[in-house]
């Protein structure tokens, strides 16, 4: 779909998506079996259970497409989770689960953005991935929401309790777990993190699917195929140990990856080069230039011009979110991309410009 076709019905699209993303008109009801399968087996588990008993808005989805797109999801959308680490109210033995956090964007720098493919750099690879100049695209940045917060809080407390009594608490209040001293805790933590990651995979799938269903409602038979789904802020076993990528994402050889800009700057679709010097990783974004507190404090010029918001189409219910996440809060994206290309971490495939951005 072209940008002109999209903008012709932009208002109707925004109205419907505000309902789904902000006002709870979405329906992500699951059976208890589906919820348990999601935490245990991620997207494949969720799909298998949904194919058995389809519920909620996605009962109208193209499940053949969703199954096929698992191949374009990092790790197939599955990590080794366990329902024992999930919030108990989300994994009952029977009945239906109505999770208020699933299919929601989240705060901070999370977003759903409509973009236009502004430039194709690697034409052969872009063609293979189904990316064409001038196309409308949508990019989603969200994760495990309250489930991640729940699991993170649990393990903050567990790791603090396991800290040797003879040692002073670390000033960072980050309590490391030792594989030699606490092997069971280490392995349980990794499984708990994987449980949250499985939820994050399904959350992004649902955010995308709710949008696809609305596009089809407004514009007709649109495929809108997935290019790639890639997690960040995740711990993965690599070699003899683990790599924890915080504010970073995997960039394995020939693997697609995404580095988002701000809602006033381009985002980039890239391909990883598997550079061992950088632990086969790339940045997850440009990074902040100014803190959220600095952006919102008294006395700061909050005009659209100063914030870089002139001409920005930001859909949000909270004005402070628009200010805290304004383009002026972020470093310029182009030098960040150039540095990683020069370091042979990634190669650019395509550049996307923002059209409108949903911020929770």
DODRENLUM-132653 format. One record per residue: x, y, z of N, C-alpha, C, O in turn. Coordinates in steps of 0.001 Angstrom, whole numbers, padded with zeros to 6 digits, always signed. Atoms other than C-alpha are relative to their C-alpha. Layout:
XYZXYZXYZXYZ
...
***
This chain:
+000846-001186+000000+000000+000000+000000+000884+001239+000000+001896+001284+000700
-000780-001229+000095+001282+003479-000882-000369+000942+001135-001390+000766+001799
+000250-000999-001026+001506+006418+001491-001277+000783-000297-002025+001114+000623
+001198-000750+000364-001226+008250-000441-001270-000785+000329-002241-000225+000838
+001160+000842-000321-003639+005325-000087-000254-000027+001501-001397+000053+001951
+000144+000055-001454-002958+005129+003635-000545+001316+000553-001503+001315+001326
+000383-001296-000560-003282+008856+004358-001435+000375-000357-002067+001147+000363
+001378-000289+000394-006609+008989+002517-001002-000493+001047-002094+000061+001169
+000897+000541-001028-008140+006918+005343+000679-000012+001369+000329-000806+002242
-000781-000072-001237-005713+007861+008119-000877+000189+001237-000664-000477+002250
+000803-000325-001178-008385+009283+010461-000799-001204+000491-000891-001443+001695
+000767+001193-000379-010523+006136+010406+000919-001039+000630+000556-001676+001619
-000982+000939-000541-007441+003987+011010+000396+000398+001422+000410-000446+002318
-000413-000473-001329-006317+006111+013973-001122-000196+001010-000874-000614+002141
+001143+000170-000904-009804+006040+015490-000107-001444+000487-000284-001691+001680
+000116+001411-000363-009917+002230+015409+001185-000465+000838+001006-001213+001800
-001180+000445-000731-006342+001755+016624+000071+000621+001394+000559-000025+002322
+000057-000589-001343-006790+004170+019529-000905-000838+000898-000621-001037+002079
+000874+000877-000775-009659+001970+020621+000710-001261+000445+000626-001649+001610
-000674+001262-000317-007577-001192+020458+001172+000199+000949+001331-000559+001906
-001227-000178-000768-004359+000193+021922-000203+000749+001321+000515+000507+002291
+000139-000867-001177-005675+002715+024453-001286-000210+000790-001286-000056+002012
+001300+000021-000665-009350+002138+025242-000556-001404+000224-001689-001554+000682
+000406+001357-000349-009534-001640+025499-001047-000609-000892-001738-001534-000466
+000963+000642+000899-011698-002409+022470+000557-001294-000589-000186-002085-001170
-000581+001264+000457-009250-005181+021574-000540-001143+000862-000946-000928+002004
+000411+001191-000752-010202-008693+022650+001112-001038-000145+001273-001639-001207
-001096+000981+000025-007235-010918+023545-000288-001154+000958+000620-001755+001531
+000410+001113-000858-009228-013475+025516+000637-001302-000473+000700-001586-001669
-000579+001321+000280-007539-016887+025741-000607-001026+000928-001080-000697+002016
+000307+001077-000929-008437-020231+027163+001186-000163+000955+002298+000275+000658
-001083+000262-000952-006412-021279+030198+001097-000836-000650+002281-000622-000392
-000981+000840+000689-004726-023902+028018+000890+000839-000914+002099+000618-000983
-000770-000851+000894-003672-021240+025502+000989+000854+000783+002139+001008+000372
-000879-000835-000816-002244-018998+028226+001187-000798+000530+002322-000321+000519
-001086+000830-000530-000238-021823+029740+000980-000375-001118+002193-000389-000911
-000862+000345+001138+001068-022842+026311+000852+001189-000424+002004+001020-000823
-000750-001203+000362+002106-019246+025610+001219+000178+000899+002319+000406+000395
-001124-000177-000915+004283-018990+028725+001031-001116-000144+002234-000883-000024
-000894+001150+000080+005730-022455+028245+000746-000063-001338+001942-000348-001378
-000556+000255+001336+006312-022503+024484-000068+001193-000947+000169+001029-002144
-000015-001180+000839+005945-018950+023189-001011-000046-001136-002115-000569-000979
+000921-000084+001143+004403-018357+019759-000459-001371-000484-001654-001533-000728
+000499+001302+000470+004328-022039+018649-001054-000606+000929-002042-001174+000463
+000981+000523-000940+002504-023046+021833-001313+000751-000075-002386+000148-000070
+001195-000839+000100+000084-020135+021589-000771-000328-001278-001996-000449-001257
+000655+000291+001272-000615-020896+017922-000695-001353+000010-001837-001473-000436
+000606+001341-000042-001232-024606+018482-001302+000020+000783-002300-000565+000361
+001200-000043-000835-003720-023863+021247-001095+000837-000661-002275+000497-000575
+000979-000839+000696-005404-021096+019232-000631-000735-001184-001819-000572-001461
+000545+000761+001118-005779-023402+016236-001035-001011+000488-001954-001386-000241
+000956+000952-000593-007599-025794+018559-001278+000719+000414-002380+000261+000109
+001153-000802-000427-009882-023132+020105+000370+001468-000191+001035+002059+000659
-000316-001401+000285-009631-019673+018504-000937+000903+000788-002153+000708+000779
+000793-000913-000821-010790-016864+020797+000457+001439-000255+001563+001677-000741
-000360-001401+000090-010847-013072+020791+000067+000512-001427-000416-000132-002359
-000077-000656+001309-010097-010736+017901+000720-000852-001030+000362-000838-002207
-000808+000758+000952-007557-013087+016350-000722-001227-000550-000174-001934-001395
+000785+001074+000612-010272-015648+015648-000225+000305-001486-000503-000596-002277
+000175-000415+001396-010548-013632+012394+001322+000070-000762+001353+000519-001908
-001321-000118+000621-006826-013879+011631+000251-001089-001026-000442-002106-001066
-000472+000990+000960-005098-015720+008819+001040-000858+000719+002213-000489+000775
-000904+000814-000810-003566-018516+010891+001083-000671-000832+002167-000960-000326
-001057+000540+000869-001710-019975+007926+001149+000997-000106+002319+000614-000088
-001033-001037+000053+000130-016670+007657+000769+000061+001316+001997+000149+001310
-000657-000083-001308+000848-016570+011406+000952-001173+000213+002045-000998+000752
-000869+001177-000130+002261-020104+011331+001248+000163-000862+002363-000106-000413
-001138-000175+000909+004450-019325+008321+000963+001052+000518+002172+000930+000322
-000841-001094-000463+005740-016144+009963+000836-000352+001225+001731+000404+001603
-000857+000450-001104+007149-018083+012911+001441-000156-000468+002373+000027+000316
-001348+000152+000550+010125-018729+010621+000737+001326-000097+001962+001351-000222
-000632-001321+000072+010747-014971+010509+000007+000682+001369+000065+001906+001479
-000089-000473-001377+010783-014642+014281+001248-000594+000632+001507-001788+000482
-001226+000444-000641+014022-014880+016246-000292-001210+000899-001222-001183+001704
+000169+001259-000747+014368-018409+017743-001361-000643-000243-001796-001494+000533
+001329+000544+000262+011004-019189+016156-001047+000487+000979-002149-000059+001038
+000940-000528-000989+009360-017124+018911-000157-000894+001207-001182-000853+001887
+000108+000977-001096+010115-019811+021489+001291-000077+000794+002375-000218+000229
-001103+000281-000910+012380-020075+024518-000509-000970+001063-001710-001218+001166
+000336+001056-000954+012450-022641+027312-000593+000591+001277+000107+000767+002274
+000667-000587-001155+009893-021160+029703-000668-001031+000879-000617-002233+000614
+000735+000885-000907+007857-022578+032548-001080+000812+000695-000818+001919+001167
+001126-000748-000566+004445-021554+033877+000179+000297+001482-000524+001154+002018
-000182-000273-001426+005733-021669+037470+000487+001428+000254+000343+001945+001361
-000517-001359-000171+007320-018236+036858-000999+001060-000457-000742+002252-000289
+000996-000957+000483+004205-016622+035350-000868+000486+001163-001013-000227+002156
+000959-000449-001015+001798-014482+037423-001132-001013+000132-001752-001358-000874
+000976+001090-000169-000600-017073+038925-001356+000281-000630-002000-000634-001145
+001333-000307+000530-003732-015224+037799-000075-000159-001516-001167-000203-002081
-000007+000161+001463-002641-015632+034157+000144-001454-000439+000111-001746-001635
-000146+001418+000375-002193-019413+034298-000928-000879+000849-000461-001793+001529
+000941+000861-000734-005373-020880+035842-000068-001381-000639+000423-001590-001749
+000121+001369+000524-006167-024554+035382-001084-000115-001060-001003-000973-001938
+001071+000054+000997-009332-023871+033397-000660+001367-000121-000279+002318+000562
+000712-001255+000206-011685-021166+032204+000688+000875-001045+001486+000398-001853
-000535-000957+000943-010792-018040+030253+000934+000982+000708+000768+001284+001890
-000947-000984-000521-007927-015584+030730-000189+001289-000777-000098+001307-002004
+000100-001334+000615-008478-011882+030065+001098+000861+000619+000954+001395+001719
-001218-000650-000480-005090-010255+030443+000006+001457-000456+000066+001739-001653
+000052-001421+000334-005199-006453+030612+001290+000545-000577+001288+001638-001144
-001275-000484+000509-001526-006152+029651+000349-000498-001386+001163+000112-002079
-000348+000606+001281-001434-008360+026570-000606+000806-001147-001765+001217-001090
+000464-000806+001116-001696-006529+023260+000018+001489+000317-000743+002266-000260
-000157-001420-000318-000634-003226+024831+001449+000418-000255+002365-000402-000197
-001305-000486+000439+002309-001030+023855+000977+000123+001156+002128-000301+001046
-000902-000248-001123+003739-000084+027238+000531+001419-000033+000327+002153-001000
-000483-001367-000143+005437+003081+028422+001425+000164-000504+001929-000637-001292
-001380-000263+000380+008882+004586+028025+000142+000220-001490-000637+000952-002100
-000250-000212+001428+010289+004370+024518-000721-001012-000888-000420-001108-002078
+000751+000962+000802+007876+001645+023383-000982+000725-000920-001489+001796-000587
+000855-000670+000984+005784+002443+020329-000525-000997-001019-000020-002113-001141
+000401+000604+001276+003836+001268+017305+000025+001139-001008-000622+002168-000807
-000198-001101+000943+004802+003325+014277-000324-000421-001431+000105-001479-001893
+000212+000153+001435+003506+003590+010722+001126+000753-000698+001408+001907-000373
-001151-000569+000678+006420+004257+008391-000154-000160-001513-001015-000899-001990
-000084+000203+001438+007195+004596+004706+001447-000371-000318+002379+000241+000203
-001353+000399+000408+010176+002826+003130+000553+001112-000883+000134+001288-002027
-000499-001216+000647+012172+005893+002153+001135-000289-000978+001269+000374-002007
-001160+000303+000846+015279+004301+000664+000370-001469+000153+000448-001977+001271
-000502+001370-000011+016375+000793-000265+001474+000043-000388+001825+000512-001470
-001448-000041+000216+020145+000391+000008+000491-001311-000604+001211-001313-001602
-000374+001332+000493+020614-003369-000474-001206-000553-000762-002069-001209-000178
+001194+000318+000786+018162-003974-003313-000270-001496-000082-001424-001919-000028
+000189+001446+000128+018757-007724-003652-000572-000585+001285-001526-001363+001252
+000480+000547-001262+018295-008478+000026-001390+000528+000329-002241-000225+000802
+001326-000571-000251+015342-006099+000362-001066-000715-000832-002166-000976-000345
+000945+000719+000858+013653-007844-002569-000324-001364+000594-001482-001781+000624
+000198+001320-000615+014161-011215-000891-000874+000098+001244-001682-000790+001515
+000774-000184-001233+012678-009864+002332-001377+000610-000248-002159+000765+000690
+001311-000552+000327+009685-008354+000511-000134+001482+000287-001242+001976+000496
+000011-001433-000326+010659-004721+001137+000210+000810-001276+001159+000570-002023
-000073-000812+001212+010040-002127-001597-000052+001488+000365-000742+001883+001305
+000017-001450-000212+010690+001606-001757-001410+000544-000201-002113+000147-001130
+001322-000614+000097+007548+003685-001167-001100-000742+000718-002208-000222+000849
+001012+000773-000717+005713+000954+000742-000279+000595+001378+000579+001232+001990
+000314-000218-001407+003896+001539+003991+000517-001202+000789+000378-002350+000366
-000449+001056-000904+005457-000432+006830-000458+000355+001406-000772+001513+001680
+000215-000347-001405+004742-000705+010528+001014-000725+000862+001351-001885+000623
-001039+000485-000901+007278-001195+013309-000535+000024+001426-001193+000976+001844
+000509+000141-001359+006527-002366+016822+001164-000183+000961+002046-001013+000739
-001008+000131-001046+008689-001898+019893-000734-000166+001324-001235+000805+001891
+000613+000285-001282+007284-003570+022981+000567-001320+000508+001284-002013-000212
-000581+001211-000572+008111-006440+025290-000960-000742+000891-002126-000937+000547
+000758+000918-000853+006894-008516+028192-000871+000716+001024-001491+000078+001875
+000968-000783-000784+005009-005666+029912+000014-000341+001499+001090-000480+002081
+000046+000227-001445+003817-006370+033482+000538-001373+000401+000969-001568+001538
-000573+001319-000303+004902-010004+033253+001502+000129+000228+002044-000456+001166
-001428-000222-000188+008502-008887+032812+000291+000710+001303+001256+000385+001996
-000171-000733-001268+008126-006469+035719-000187-000937+001193+000552-000865+002175
+000276+000966-001077+006679-009238+037889+001190-000946+000193+001649-001160+001315
-001120+000948-000079+009472-011686+037067+001278+000721+000419+002056+000188+001211
-001178-000763-000392+012153-009000+037357+000016+000307+001487+001054+000188+002138
+000086-000277-001433+010935-008021+040817+000244-001239+000838+000915-001180+001868
-000199+001261-000713+010829-011647+041921+001476-000347+000093+001972-000750+001145
-001398+000420+000017+014406-012248+040862+000942+001039+000590+002050+000700+001007
-000766-000996-000759+015697-008966+042251+000042-000422+001469+001097-000386+002103
+000069+000407-001396+014507-010197+045655+000751-001312+000248+001447-001448+001255
-000672+001290-000182+015792-013749+045181+001518+000141-000056+002234-000468+000740
-001449-000155+000112+019242-012652+044074+000569+000782+001179+001690+000518+001613
-000445-000732-001190+019498-010186+046960+000070-000938+001214+001009-000875+002008
+000004+000940-001131+018565-012924+049432+001145-001002-000093+001626-001493+000928
-001085+000974+000185+021237-015208+047918+001391+000629+000127+002391-000087+000141
-001294-000691-000075+023993-012554+048212+000735-000429+001274+000135-000435+002349
-000743+000462-001191+026761-013804+050577-000041+001031+001127+000237+002212+000920
+000146-000906-001142+026221-012343+054048+001320+000673+000374+001327+001731+001002
-001310-000543-000349+029958-011740+054384+000444+001132-000920+001436+001808-000645
-000390-001022+000972+030047-009377+051384-000906+001219+000106-002103+001107+000369
+000756-001239+000022+028988-005752+051255-000926+000025-001212-000571-000458-002287
+000916-000132+001133+025949-005024+049096+000659+000854-001089+001299+001857-000773
-000555-000826+001086+027019-003722+045645-000730+001340-000073-001945+001410+000112
+000601-001332+000078+026448+000013+045223-001062+000091-001098-002015+000863-000992
+000968+000001+001106+024596-000693+041971-001319-000659+000382-002326-000486-000304
+001147+000812-000412+022138-002926+043871-000368-001024-001065-001517-001456-001164
+000146+001125+000931+022623-005455+041079+000701-001187+000635+001927-001196+000753
-000538+001128-000748+023101-008762+042869+000252-001171-000942-000679-001875-001332
-000336+001066+000925+024929-011200+040646-000217-001378+000609-000026-001580+001808
+000147+001393-000424+024163-014912+040834+001195-000789-000511+001586-000658-001671
-001176+000788+000355+027108-017305+040833-000410-001400-000419-001153-002075+000295
+000316+001347+000465+026865-020491+038789+000620-001047+000899+000040-002114+001099
-000649+000975-000891+029314-022223+041129-000695-000065+001363-000806-001139+001955
+000625-000015-001327+027528-021120+044315-001503-000264-000058-002062-000858+000864
+001467+000088+000079+023898-021036+043104-000463-000526-001356-001239+000143-002038
+000364+000485+001344+023535-023241+039997-001507-000102-000210-001999+000183-001301
+001447+000147+000165+019840-023896+040662-000661+001357-000208-001589+001482-001008
+000558-001337+000163+019097-020183+041010+000307+000559-001390-000551+001177-002020
-000385-000492+001321+021008-019352+037831-000889-000627-001071-001449+000075-001913
+000800+000690+001014+019196-021978+035786-001479+000380+000095-002163+000498-000921
+001395-000405-000173+015835-021002+037292-000223+001413-000513-001258+001705-001112
+000143-001364+000502+016453-017334+036515-000087+000016-001523-000944+000688-002096
+000008+000018+001468+017247-018078+032876-001334-000527-000524-001846-000043-001534
+001302+000525+000406+014056-020114+032630-001104+001033+000235-002035+001147-000563
+000996-001037-000286+012065-017294+034248+000073+001118-001039-000955+001611-001504
-000153-001035+001022+013516-014744+031826-000558-000483-001339-001181+000284-002074
+000537+000576+001233+012651-017077+028945-001526+000000+000011-002157+000195-001027
+001457-000034-000139+009078-017263+030267-000536+001377-000350-001544+001499-001047
+000397-001369+000336+008828-013464+030072+000211+000272-001489-000604+000942-002123
-000275-000206+001429+010414-013509+026596-001089-000638-000858-001493-000059-001867
+001087+000647+000741+007755-015979+025380-001239+000887-000029-001907+001007-001056
+001136-000926-000084+005085-013553+026565+000243+001208-000901-000671+001675-001581
-000347-001139+000852+006915-010699+024810-000177-000311-001475-000667+000529-002230
+000193+000403+001395+006940-012618+021515-001483+000064-000379-001840+000599-001429
+001438+000029+000306+003162-013134+021694-000594+001400+000091-001489+001743-000681
+000507-001363-000104+002549-009559+022823+000250+000784-001291-000642+001473-001786
-000294-000702+001255+004307-008182+019738-000830-000557-001152-001314+000195-001998
+000834+000607+001045+002483-010668+017514-001417+000574+000056-002001+000891-000980
+001369-000488-000139-000856-009474+018920-000108+001480-000354-001083+001895-000980
+000007-001410+000389+000024-005780+018573-000024+000128-001527-000744+000956-002085
-000043-000022+001463+000845-006464+014925-001306-000518-000590-001819+000040-001560
+001198+000611+000572-002190-008648+014344-001225+000898+000174-002068+000976-000720
+001100-000946-000178-004617-006126+015845+000061+001086-001067-000970+001505-001593
-000168-001022+001028-003179-003564+013434-000347-000557-001383-001025+000101-002172
+000301+000613+001310-003357-005945+010457-001502-000177-000201-002026+000067-001288
+001444+000210+000116-006990-006761+011205-000717+001315-000306-001670+001333-001084
+000600-001304+000283-007853-003042+011223+000338+000468-001416-000513+001045-002091
-000356-000351+001376-005938-002462+007977-000910-000721-000983-001379-000132-001957
+000857+000773+000903-007950-005234+006353-001439+000490+000060-002135+000508-000955
+001354-000530-000147-011192-003814+007755-000187+001269-000828-001247+001487-001414
+000098-001296+000680-010438-000414+006204+000371-000099-001473-000302+000481-002325
-000578-000037+001346-008417-001210+003080-000228-001265-000818+000128-001308-001996
+000247+001216+000766-009480-004720+002103+001080-001049+000209+001713-001098+001263
-000856+001180-000121-007339-007778+001437+001482+000396-000043+002073+000500-001118
-001399-000401-000117-003876-006766+002671+000758-001079+000762+000331-001504+001835
-000771+001057-000655-001220-009346+003529+000843+000555+001139+000858-000019+002228
-000880-000619-000996+001204-007067+005433+000911-001034+000655+000826-001235+001867
-000813+001092-000554+003792-009852+005880+001059+000498+000975+001571+001611+000853
-001065-000294-000963+006225-009900+008771+001355-000074-000700+001629-001020-001439
-001383+000051+000472+009805-009024+007836+000851-000714+001036+001559-001666+000708
-000752+000689-001062+011346-009971+011194-000459+000493+001359-000855+001649+001514
+000268-000348-001399+010677-010019+014939+001224-000374+000821+001636-001534+000850
-001275+000174-000692+013746-009581+017112-000090+000557+001413-000450+001722+001583
+000038-000521-001372+013933-009298+020918+001276+000757+000354+002309+000604-000298
-001173-000653-000571+016288-007070+022885-000094-000120+001517-001074-000649+002041
-000027+000129-001463+017234-006832+026565-000248-001455+000407-001195-001761+001131
+000227+001428-000194+017623-010592+026686+001333-000707+000224+002372-000268-000267
-001189+000800-000279+020101-013194+027934-000047-001277-000835-001036-002010-000803
-000041+001168+000871+021171-015901+025477+001281-000789+000240+002357-000213+000400
-001178+000863-000126+023504-018878+025866+000798+000060-001292+000273-000211-002372
-000881-000067+001172+026447-018394+023521+001383-000472+000420+001975+000058+001360
-001310+000544-000349+029648-020416+023580-000048-000662+001365-000959-001435+001659
-000088+000624-001314+030686-021392+027100-000782+000760+001062-000830+000328+002214
+000706-000793-001001+028581-018710+028798-001254+000628-000567-001951+000023-001381
+001188-000706+000446+025853-016150+028221+000372+001406-000429+001360+001976+000034
-000109-001413+000359+025528-012788+026543-001319+000668+000383-002391+000270-000074
+001173-000801-000341+023140-010293+028117+000066+001284-000798+001020+002052-000676
+000038-001194+000841+022155-007582+025663-001010+000981+000586-002222+000793+000478
+000840-001049-000575+020828-004512+027439+000144+001235-000868+001247+001756-001033
-000097-001084+000966+019953-001719+025043+000700-000447-001271+001265+000368-002000
-000670+000583+001164+021281-004036+022350-000829-001174-000494-001734-001643+000196
+000714+001134+000567+020055-006813+020089+000991-000907-000724+002072-000456-001102
-000873+000893+000753+021568-009879+018413+000201+000499-001429-000708+001067-002034
-000307-000351+001393+023283-009250+015062+000818-001135-000604+001940-000930-001069
-000687+001169+000530+024211-012756+013943+000175+000149-001525-000479+000971-002168
-000294-000055+001428+025558-013351+010457-001264-000251-000825-001935-001268-000649
+001136+000071+000932+022844-012752+007809-001363+000123+000677-002391-000095+000037
+001267-000130-000717+020196-012157+010478-000556+001419-000159+000183+002388+000017
+000591-001346+000042+017749-009253+009946-000010+000624+001394-000164-000071+002398
+000156-000710-001269+017747-006605+012653-000503+001398-000265-000457+001893-001391
+000687-001280+000103+016073-003294+013345+000615+000951+001023+000774+000593+002190
-000434-001042-000931+017462-000106+014868-000959+001171-000176-000901+001877-001183
+000986-001076+000135+014632+002352+015536+000599+001365+000300+001501+001501+001128
-000312-001383-000330+015020+006108+015474-001070+000560+000916-001885-000189+001454
+001081-000633-000750+012865+008604+017320-001176+000208-000939-001086-000066-002135
+001173-000180+000865+009388+009489+016082+000178+001157-000971-000726+001451-001754
-000302-001026+000980+011024+012334+014171+001199-000334-000858+001641+000487-001661
-001213+000400+000722+013970+010385+012756-000209-001359-000651-001076-002121-000223
+000172+001291+000679+014366+007423+010403+000346-001192+000889+001100-001069+001854
-000389+001286-000572+014542+003803+011521+000658-000815-001106+000474-000532-002290
-000801+000736+000977+016767+001243+009829-000243-001498+000106-000280-002070+001196
+000011+001448+000141+016349-002313+008639+001390-000397-000474+001881+000110-001482
-001385+000354+000285+019756-003977+008617+000172-001505-000028-000762-002259+000245
-000347+001409-000070+021495-007320+008322+001267-000127+000837+002213+000644+000675
-001136+000197-000877+023904-008634+010940+001193-000611-000719+001040-001312-001720
-001223+000548+000580+027516-009515+010168+000691-000975+000955+001783-001464+000665
-000543+000995-000922+028107-011770+013192+001390+000342+000508+002221-000553+000664
-001335-000453-000381+031105-009702+014343+000307-000412+001442-000301+000094+002385
-000340+000512-001327+032707-011555+017271+000575+001078+000908+000431+001008+002129
-000591-001070-000806+034521-008414+018395-001063+000725+000825-000786+001214+001920
+001100-000665-000687+031143-006963+019369-001042-001009+000494-002217-000681+000664
+000870+001068-000518+029690-010272+020605-001252-000168-000851-002344-000403-000334
+001083+000238+000945+027535-010550+017464-001247+000799+000383-002357+000270+000430
+001064-000869-000495+025442-007583+018617-000009+001324-000751+000947+001676-001441
+000130-001366+000509+024208-004176+017508-000807+000797+001017-001423+000231+001921
+000777-000827-000926+022637-001235+019291-001481-000193-000260-001890-000620-001340
+001448+000123+000162+018913-001231+019875-000625+001323-000441-001803+001364-000797
+000499-001308+000415+018554+002460+019041+001139+000996+000057+002301+000610+000180
-001039-001030-000069+020407+005758+019079+000399+000290+001442+001526+000715+001697
-000267-000330-001401+020167+006155+022861-000442+001422+000313-000510+002280-000567
+000502-001304-000422+018929+009105+024847+001129+001016+000106+002243+000688+000513
-000905-001125-000224+020654+012484+024805-000388+000754+001266+000454+001375+001914
+000512-000679-001193+018467+013855+027610-000960-000926+000727-001743-001636+000095
+000834+000881-000810+016731+012054+030472-001463+000431-000072-001767+001557-000465
+001418-000339-000037+012960+011931+030814-000251+001128+000995-001065+002016+000743
+000149-001058-000990+013263+014077+033933+000419+001347-000588-000268+002351-000403
-000497-001233+000586+015298+016673+032056-000983+000554-001029-001155+001769-001136
+000951-000445+001023+012733+016800+029263-001255+000602+000614-001867+001489+000019
+001292-000395-000565+009793+017329+031626+000095+001023+001131-000933+001494+001619
-000126-000883-001167+011231+019587+034347-000465+001421-000328-000563+001814-001491
+000449-001376+000129+010038+023128+034942+001075+000857-000679+002270+000654-000464
-000932-000931+000614+011615+025849+032850+000548-000424-001347+001150+000386-002051
-000474+000487+001297+012442+023688+029836-000959+000479-001094-002178+000456-000922
+000809-000418+001140+011235+025010+026500-000722-001212-000583-000100-002106-001155
+000791+001151+000445+008405+022634+025626-000782+000308-001283-001780-000346-001585
+000640-000277+001289+007438+024192+022330+000334-001116-000988+001361-001783-000863
-000229+001040+001010+007127+021843+019355+001318+000221-000729+002014-000738-001064
-001249-000306+000700+010037+023622+017683+001205-000458+000806+002107-001099+000267
-001130+000374-000855+012393+023117+020641+000098-001504+000187+001195-002051+000297
+000024+001442-000235+011330+019509+021099+000185-000813-001274+000322-002036-001219
-000105+000716+001272+011626+018651+017411-001298-000665-000400-001286-001629-001165
+001297+000640+000234+007910+017840+017280-000808+000661-001127-001927+000238-001416
+000715-000661+001091+006943+020176+014439-000260-000995-001133+000660-001612-001669
+000363+000914+001086+005063+018134+011881-000058-001459+000402-000291-002318-000449
+000022+001389-000473+005188+014977+014034-001431-000408+000325-002132+000309+001038
+001342+000535-000240+001984+012907+014091+000104-001051+001102+000324-002231+000829
-000124+000900-001158+002052+011395+017590-001366-000210+000620-002028+000747+001021
+001304+000342-000563-001044+009574+018851+000225-000515+001423+000769-001603+001614
-000185+000393-001390-001052+009445+022654-001089+000638+000844-001676+001649+000458
+000969-000567-000931-003372+010057+025576+000684+000846+001066+000016+001536+001836
-000738-000700-001058-000609+011551+027748+000985+000986-000632+001936+000580-001300
-000851-001024+000579+000996+014838+026750+001443-000136+000489+002380+000141-000260
-001366+000143-000523+003987+014134+029020+000789-001077-000741+002013-000989-000843
-000669+001044+000777+004756+011002+026988+000537+000584-001306+001634+000240-001745
-000419-000659+001232+004943+013112+023847+001245+000854+000240+002130+000921-000613
-001137-000861-000325+007389+015473+025562+001227-000834+000361+002321-000577-000141
-001129+000817-000460+009567+012821+027255+000639-000791-001128+001836-001077-001086
-000496+000811+001103+009912+010863+024009+000191+000812-001284+000300+000247-002373
-000162-000875+001175+010303+013863+021687+001343-000248-000679+002281-000712-000031
-001268+000198+000712+013021+013716+019013+001196+000663+000679+002311+000146+000609
-001107-000707-000658+015101+016235+021011+000590-000794+001160+001692-000489+001617
-000512+000812-001111+015486+013613+023764+001037-001014-000457+001741-001593+000370
-000846+001078+000519+017474+011297+021479+001188+000526-000804+001144+001608-001390
-001166-000307+000822+020876+011336+019847-000373-000151-001479-001299-000893-001808
+000239+000198+001436+020967+011675+016051+000276-001453-000390+001283-002031+000018
-000103+001418+000334+020449+008222+014537+001082-000282-001049+001719-001335-001006
-000894+000303+001123+022638+008563+011425+001430-000321+000441+001990-001306-000042
-001356+000355-000431+026054+008679+013205+000067-001357+000699+001090-002039+000636
+000049+001302-000690+024984+005629+015261+000027-001129-001025+000729-002124-000842
+000010+000994+001076+024241+003663+012089+001356-000030-000699+001921-001100-000929
-001277-000078+000721+027390+004891+010333+001124-000672+000783+001957-001368+000203
-001065+000580-000827+029602+003848+013259-000053-001524-000020+000984-002186-000050
+000132+001459-000034+028203+000313+013290+000273-000626-001364+000765-001752-001447
-000356+000471+001338+028514-000059+009524+001520+000020-000161+002109-000937-000663
-001451-000126+000115+032114+001181+009678+000721-001076+000820+001775-001572+000421
-000596+001026-000853+032845-001275+012506-000296-001415-000480+000142-002387+000134
+000366+001288+000602+031437-004093+010324-000834-000861+000952-000668-002078+001031
+000974+000698-000837+028736-004986+012823-001256-000325-000796-001867-001378-000611
+001246+000111+000757+025848-004487+010363+000197+000602-001382+001171+001313-001631
+000129-000698+001281+024984-003480+006808-001438+000482-000120-002362-000185+000346
+001340-000569+000153+022017-001277+005913-000719-000660-001172-000150-000834-002249
+000861+000530+001055+019187-002828+003912-000972+001073-000483-001128+001283-001686
+000974-001027+000385+016582-000046+004000-000173+001011+001123+000100+000728+002290
+000274-001077-000955+015675+003226+005694-001484+000330-000062-002053+000468-001145
+001421-000318-000085+012143+004001+006888-000208+001339+000703+000449+001623+001704
+000337-001275-000630+010696+007429+007707-001328-000131+000729-002245-000786+000233
+001260+000087-000748+007993+007837+010378-001133+000777-000680-000918+001845-001253
+001193-000661+000492+004468+008718+009284-000872+000405+001190-001264+001566+001311
+000679-000301-001259+002620+008476+012597+000389-001040+001041+000693-002186+000711
-000487+000848-001082+003483+007008+015990-001018-000074+001116-001527+000951+001569
+000840+000206-001176+001323+005502+018732+000906-000153+001223+001791-001009+001251
-000726+000062-001262+002719+006132+022231-001012-000163+001118-001977+000596+001196
+000986+000238-001071+000930+004744+025289+000101+001084+001068-000645+001056+002047
***
